[in-house]
Amino acid sequence: MNDQTVSDRQEGMASAKASVNRNATGTRLLAGVALPDSPLITAAIEYAHRLSEPYLFNHVMRSWLFAEAIGRTKGIDYDREVVAIGTILHDIGLTAGVSGPNRFEVNGADAAVSFVTGRGLSDRRTQLIWDLVALNSTPSLALHKEPEVAVGTMGIGLDYGGFGLDALQRADVNRILSAFPRSRMKDRFSEACCRLVMARPETSYDNFLRDFGERFVPGYKTVSTVDLLINAPFDE
């Protein structure tokens, strides 16, 4: 880890802590966005910060703030603590500290559940966190799930590809970007995805990692779902 990375980590965590006003109602103000506050949310922020490179930590924090801004703008009723935890932890499967045999979203979802287990959440709320983490990169499914999964996915999608950006005030967006800079996220996120494709290509065939493999990884070859059907071991 170089000096710049250390500096970026320190600045990112400082942004998460500085500009935070807590009161008895369990709220915090961060980058101009009123957010829920709880010991578990604070622990999730610290956990994500510990695991993530600075650009990735900033991404998940922006995603959470965008999710809250979208939820407020659209008047959606949802469990704000669940959205906070699921959104903050949605990319831990991309980090070196979380591994497993499955696609990275599932590895991350399993790790998120392990993190919250024993911390007082009901099975229902825990399942929603798993669903949000596991499905966040599949909006064609996630946006039709429970409000918590949908709202978290909206915030993540906005930060990833600008989806729904026009629904927010530009000044609000700029405050979030200033608090948690993108830090060349496009390049660094692409590099992280390519590392996963090269390390475990079998986990990339049915998800968006496939796109990174096809564009950036020499010699990458996917498994076709058509071939799976045609080559099924049945006589017809």
C-alpha positions as CSV (number, residue, x, y, z in Angstrom):
1,M,0.0,0.0,0.0
2,N,1.6,3.3,-1.0
3,D,1.5,6.7,0.8
4,Q,-1.3,8.0,-1.5
5,T,-3.5,5.0,-0.8
6,V,-3.0,5.4,2.9
7,S,-3.8,9.1,2.6
8,D,-6.9,8.3,0.5
9,R,-8.1,5.8,3.1
10,Q,-7.7,8.3,5.9
11,E,-9.5,11.1,4.0
12,G,-12.3,8.8,3.1
13,M,-12.9,7.7,6.7
14,A,-12.6,11.3,7.8
15,S,-15.4,12.3,5.4
16,A,-17.6,9.6,6.9
17,K,-17.0,10.8,10.4
18,A,-16.5,14.6,10.0
19,S,-19.8,16.3,8.8
20,V,-21.7,13.8,11.0
21,N,-24.2,15.3,13.4
22,R,-25.9,12.8,15.7
23,N,-28.9,13.4,17.9
24,A,-31.3,11.5,20.1
25,T,-33.5,10.5,17.1
26,G,-30.8,8.4,15.6
27,T,-29.9,10.5,12.6
28,R,-26.8,11.8,11.0
29,L,-26.1,14.5,8.4
30,L,-23.5,13.6,5.8
31,A,-22.8,15.6,2.6
32,G,-26.1,17.4,3.2
33,V,-28.2,14.2,3.3
34,A,-30.1,13.2,6.4
35,L,-29.3,9.6,7.1
36,P,-30.3,7.0,9.7
37,D,-27.7,6.3,12.5
38,S,-27.2,3.3,14.6
39,P,-24.3,1.4,16.1
40,L,-24.7,-1.3,13.4
41,I,-24.6,1.3,10.6
42,T,-21.4,2.7,12.1
43,A,-19.9,-0.8,12.4
44,A,-20.8,-1.5,8.8
45,I,-19.1,1.7,7.6
46,E,-15.9,0.7,9.6
47,Y,-16.0,-2.8,8.2
48,A,-16.4,-1.6,4.6
49,H,-13.6,0.9,5.1
50,R,-11.3,-1.7,6.6
51,L,-11.8,-4.1,3.6
52,S,-12.1,-1.7,0.7
53,E,-9.7,0.3,-1.4
54,P,-10.4,4.0,-1.1
55,Y,-12.2,4.3,-4.4
56,L,-14.5,1.4,-3.5
57,F,-15.3,2.7,-0.1
58,N,-16.2,6.0,-1.6
59,H,-18.4,4.2,-4.1
60,V,-20.4,2.4,-1.5
61,M,-20.8,5.5,0.6
62,R,-22.0,7.5,-2.4
63,S,-24.4,4.7,-3.3
64,W,-25.9,4.8,0.2
65,L,-26.3,8.6,0.1
66,F,-27.8,8.4,-3.4
67,A,-30.2,5.6,-2.3
68,E,-31.4,7.8,0.6
69,A,-31.8,10.8,-1.7
70,I,-33.8,8.7,-4.2
71,G,-36.0,7.2,-1.5
72,R,-36.8,10.6,-0.2
73,T,-37.5,12.1,-3.6
74,K,-39.8,9.2,-4.6
75,G,-41.5,9.0,-1.2
76,I,-40.7,5.3,-0.8
77,D,-41.3,3.7,2.6
78,Y,-38.5,1.3,3.5
79,D,-36.3,0.0,6.4
80,R,-33.5,2.6,6.3
81,E,-31.1,0.6,8.4
82,V,-31.4,-2.4,6.1
83,V,-30.7,-0.2,3.1
84,A,-27.8,1.4,4.8
85,I,-26.1,-1.9,5.8
86,G,-26.8,-3.6,2.5
87,T,-25.7,-0.7,0.4
88,I,-22.5,0.0,2.4
89,L,-21.5,-3.7,2.2
90,H,-22.7,-4.4,-1.3
91,D,-19.2,-4.7,-2.9
92,I,-17.2,-6.4,-0.1
93,G,-17.2,-9.5,-2.4
94,L,-14.8,-7.5,-4.7
95,T,-12.3,-7.1,-1.9
96,A,-9.3,-9.3,-1.0
97,G,-10.7,-9.9,2.4
98,V,-13.8,-11.8,1.2
99,S,-13.5,-14.9,-1.0
100,G,-15.5,-18.0,-1.8
101,P,-16.5,-20.4,-4.5
102,N,-19.4,-18.3,-5.9
103,R,-19.9,-15.2,-8.0
104,F,-18.6,-12.2,-6.0
105,E,-22.1,-10.8,-5.2
106,V,-23.0,-14.1,-3.5
107,N,-19.7,-14.3,-1.6
108,G,-20.3,-10.7,-0.5
109,A,-23.9,-11.4,0.5
110,D,-22.8,-14.4,2.6
111,A,-20.1,-12.2,4.3
112,A,-22.6,-9.5,5.0
113,V,-24.9,-12.0,6.7
114,S,-22.0,-13.3,8.8
115,F,-21.2,-9.7,9.8
116,V,-24.7,-8.9,11.0
117,T,-25.4,-12.3,12.6
118,G,-25.8,-12.0,16.4
119,R,-26.3,-8.3,16.2
120,G,-30.1,-8.3,16.9
121,L,-31.5,-8.3,13.4
122,S,-34.5,-10.5,12.6
123,D,-34.3,-13.3,10.0
124,R,-36.4,-11.2,7.7
125,R,-34.2,-8.1,7.8
126,T,-31.1,-10.3,7.5
127,Q,-32.5,-11.9,4.3
128,L,-33.2,-8.4,2.8
129,I,-29.6,-7.5,3.4
130,W,-28.5,-10.7,1.6
131,D,-30.8,-10.0,-1.3
132,L,-29.7,-6.4,-1.7
133,V,-26.0,-7.4,-1.8
134,A,-26.5,-10.5,-4.0
135,L,-28.9,-8.8,-6.5
136,N,-27.4,-5.3,-6.7
137,S,-25.8,-5.9,-10.0
138,T,-28.9,-7.4,-11.5
139,P,-31.4,-4.6,-11.5
140,S,-33.8,-6.4,-13.8
141,L,-34.6,-8.6,-10.8
142,A,-33.6,-6.3,-7.8
143,L,-35.9,-3.4,-8.8
144,H,-38.9,-5.8,-8.6
145,K,-38.0,-7.0,-5.1
146,E,-38.9,-5.5,-1.8
147,P,-38.5,-1.7,-1.4
148,E,-35.2,-2.1,0.6
149,V,-33.6,-4.1,-2.2
150,A,-35.0,-1.8,-4.9
151,V,-34.0,1.5,-3.2
152,G,-30.5,0.2,-2.5
153,T,-30.1,-0.9,-6.0
154,M,-31.2,2.4,-7.3
155,G,-28.5,4.2,-5.4
156,I,-25.9,1.8,-6.5
157,G,-27.0,2.0,-10.1
158,L,-26.9,5.8,-10.0
159,D,-23.3,5.8,-8.8
160,Y,-22.3,3.1,-11.2
161,G,-23.8,4.3,-14.4
162,G,-25.7,7.5,-13.7
163,F,-29.1,5.8,-13.9
164,G,-31.7,8.1,-12.5
165,L,-29.3,11.0,-12.0
166,D,-31.9,13.5,-13.4
167,A,-34.2,12.8,-10.5
168,L,-31.8,14.5,-8.0
169,Q,-30.8,18.1,-7.7
170,R,-27.4,18.8,-9.2
171,A,-26.3,20.6,-6.0
172,D,-27.1,17.6,-3.9
173,V,-25.1,15.3,-6.3
174,N,-22.2,17.7,-6.2
175,R,-22.1,17.7,-2.4
176,I,-22.0,13.9,-2.4
177,L,-19.3,13.7,-5.0
178,S,-17.2,16.3,-3.1
179,A,-17.5,14.4,0.2
180,F,-16.6,11.0,-1.4
181,P,-14.6,11.6,-4.7
182,R,-14.8,9.1,-7.4
183,S,-11.0,8.7,-7.5
184,R,-10.8,7.1,-10.9
185,M,-13.5,4.6,-10.1
186,K,-14.1,3.7,-13.8
187,D,-10.5,2.4,-14.2
188,R,-10.1,0.9,-10.8
189,F,-13.4,-0.9,-10.7
190,S,-12.7,-2.3,-14.2
191,E,-9.4,-3.6,-13.0
192,A,-10.9,-5.2,-9.9
193,C,-13.5,-7.0,-12.1
194,C,-10.8,-8.2,-14.5
195,R,-8.8,-9.6,-11.7
196,L,-11.8,-11.7,-10.7
197,V,-12.4,-12.8,-14.2
198,M,-8.8,-14.0,-14.6
199,A,-8.7,-15.6,-11.2
200,R,-12.1,-17.4,-11.3
201,P,-13.6,-17.2,-14.8
202,E,-16.2,-19.8,-14.0
203,T,-17.9,-17.3,-11.7
204,S,-18.3,-14.7,-14.5
205,Y,-20.3,-16.4,-17.1
206,D,-23.8,-15.5,-15.9
207,N,-23.2,-12.0,-14.6
208,F,-21.9,-8.6,-15.5
209,L,-18.3,-9.7,-15.0
210,R,-18.7,-11.4,-18.4
211,D,-18.7,-8.0,-20.1
212,F,-15.4,-7.0,-18.5
213,G,-13.9,-10.3,-19.5
214,E,-15.0,-10.0,-23.1
215,R,-13.8,-6.4,-23.5
216,F,-10.5,-6.5,-21.5
217,V,-9.2,-10.0,-20.8
218,P,-7.3,-11.6,-23.7
219,G,-8.4,-15.1,-24.4
220,Y,-11.5,-14.9,-22.3
221,K,-14.2,-17.3,-23.5
222,T,-17.6,-17.7,-22.0
223,V,-20.0,-20.6,-21.7
224,S,-23.0,-20.1,-23.9
225,T,-26.4,-20.9,-22.4
226,V,-27.4,-22.0,-25.9
227,D,-24.7,-24.6,-25.9
228,L,-25.8,-25.8,-22.5
229,L,-29.3,-26.4,-23.9
230,I,-28.2,-28.0,-27.2
231,N,-25.6,-30.2,-25.5
232,A,-28.0,-31.4,-22.7
233,P,-27.7,-35.2,-22.3
234,F,-31.2,-36.1,-23.5
235,D,-32.4,-37.8,-26.6
236,E,-35.2,-36.0,-28.4
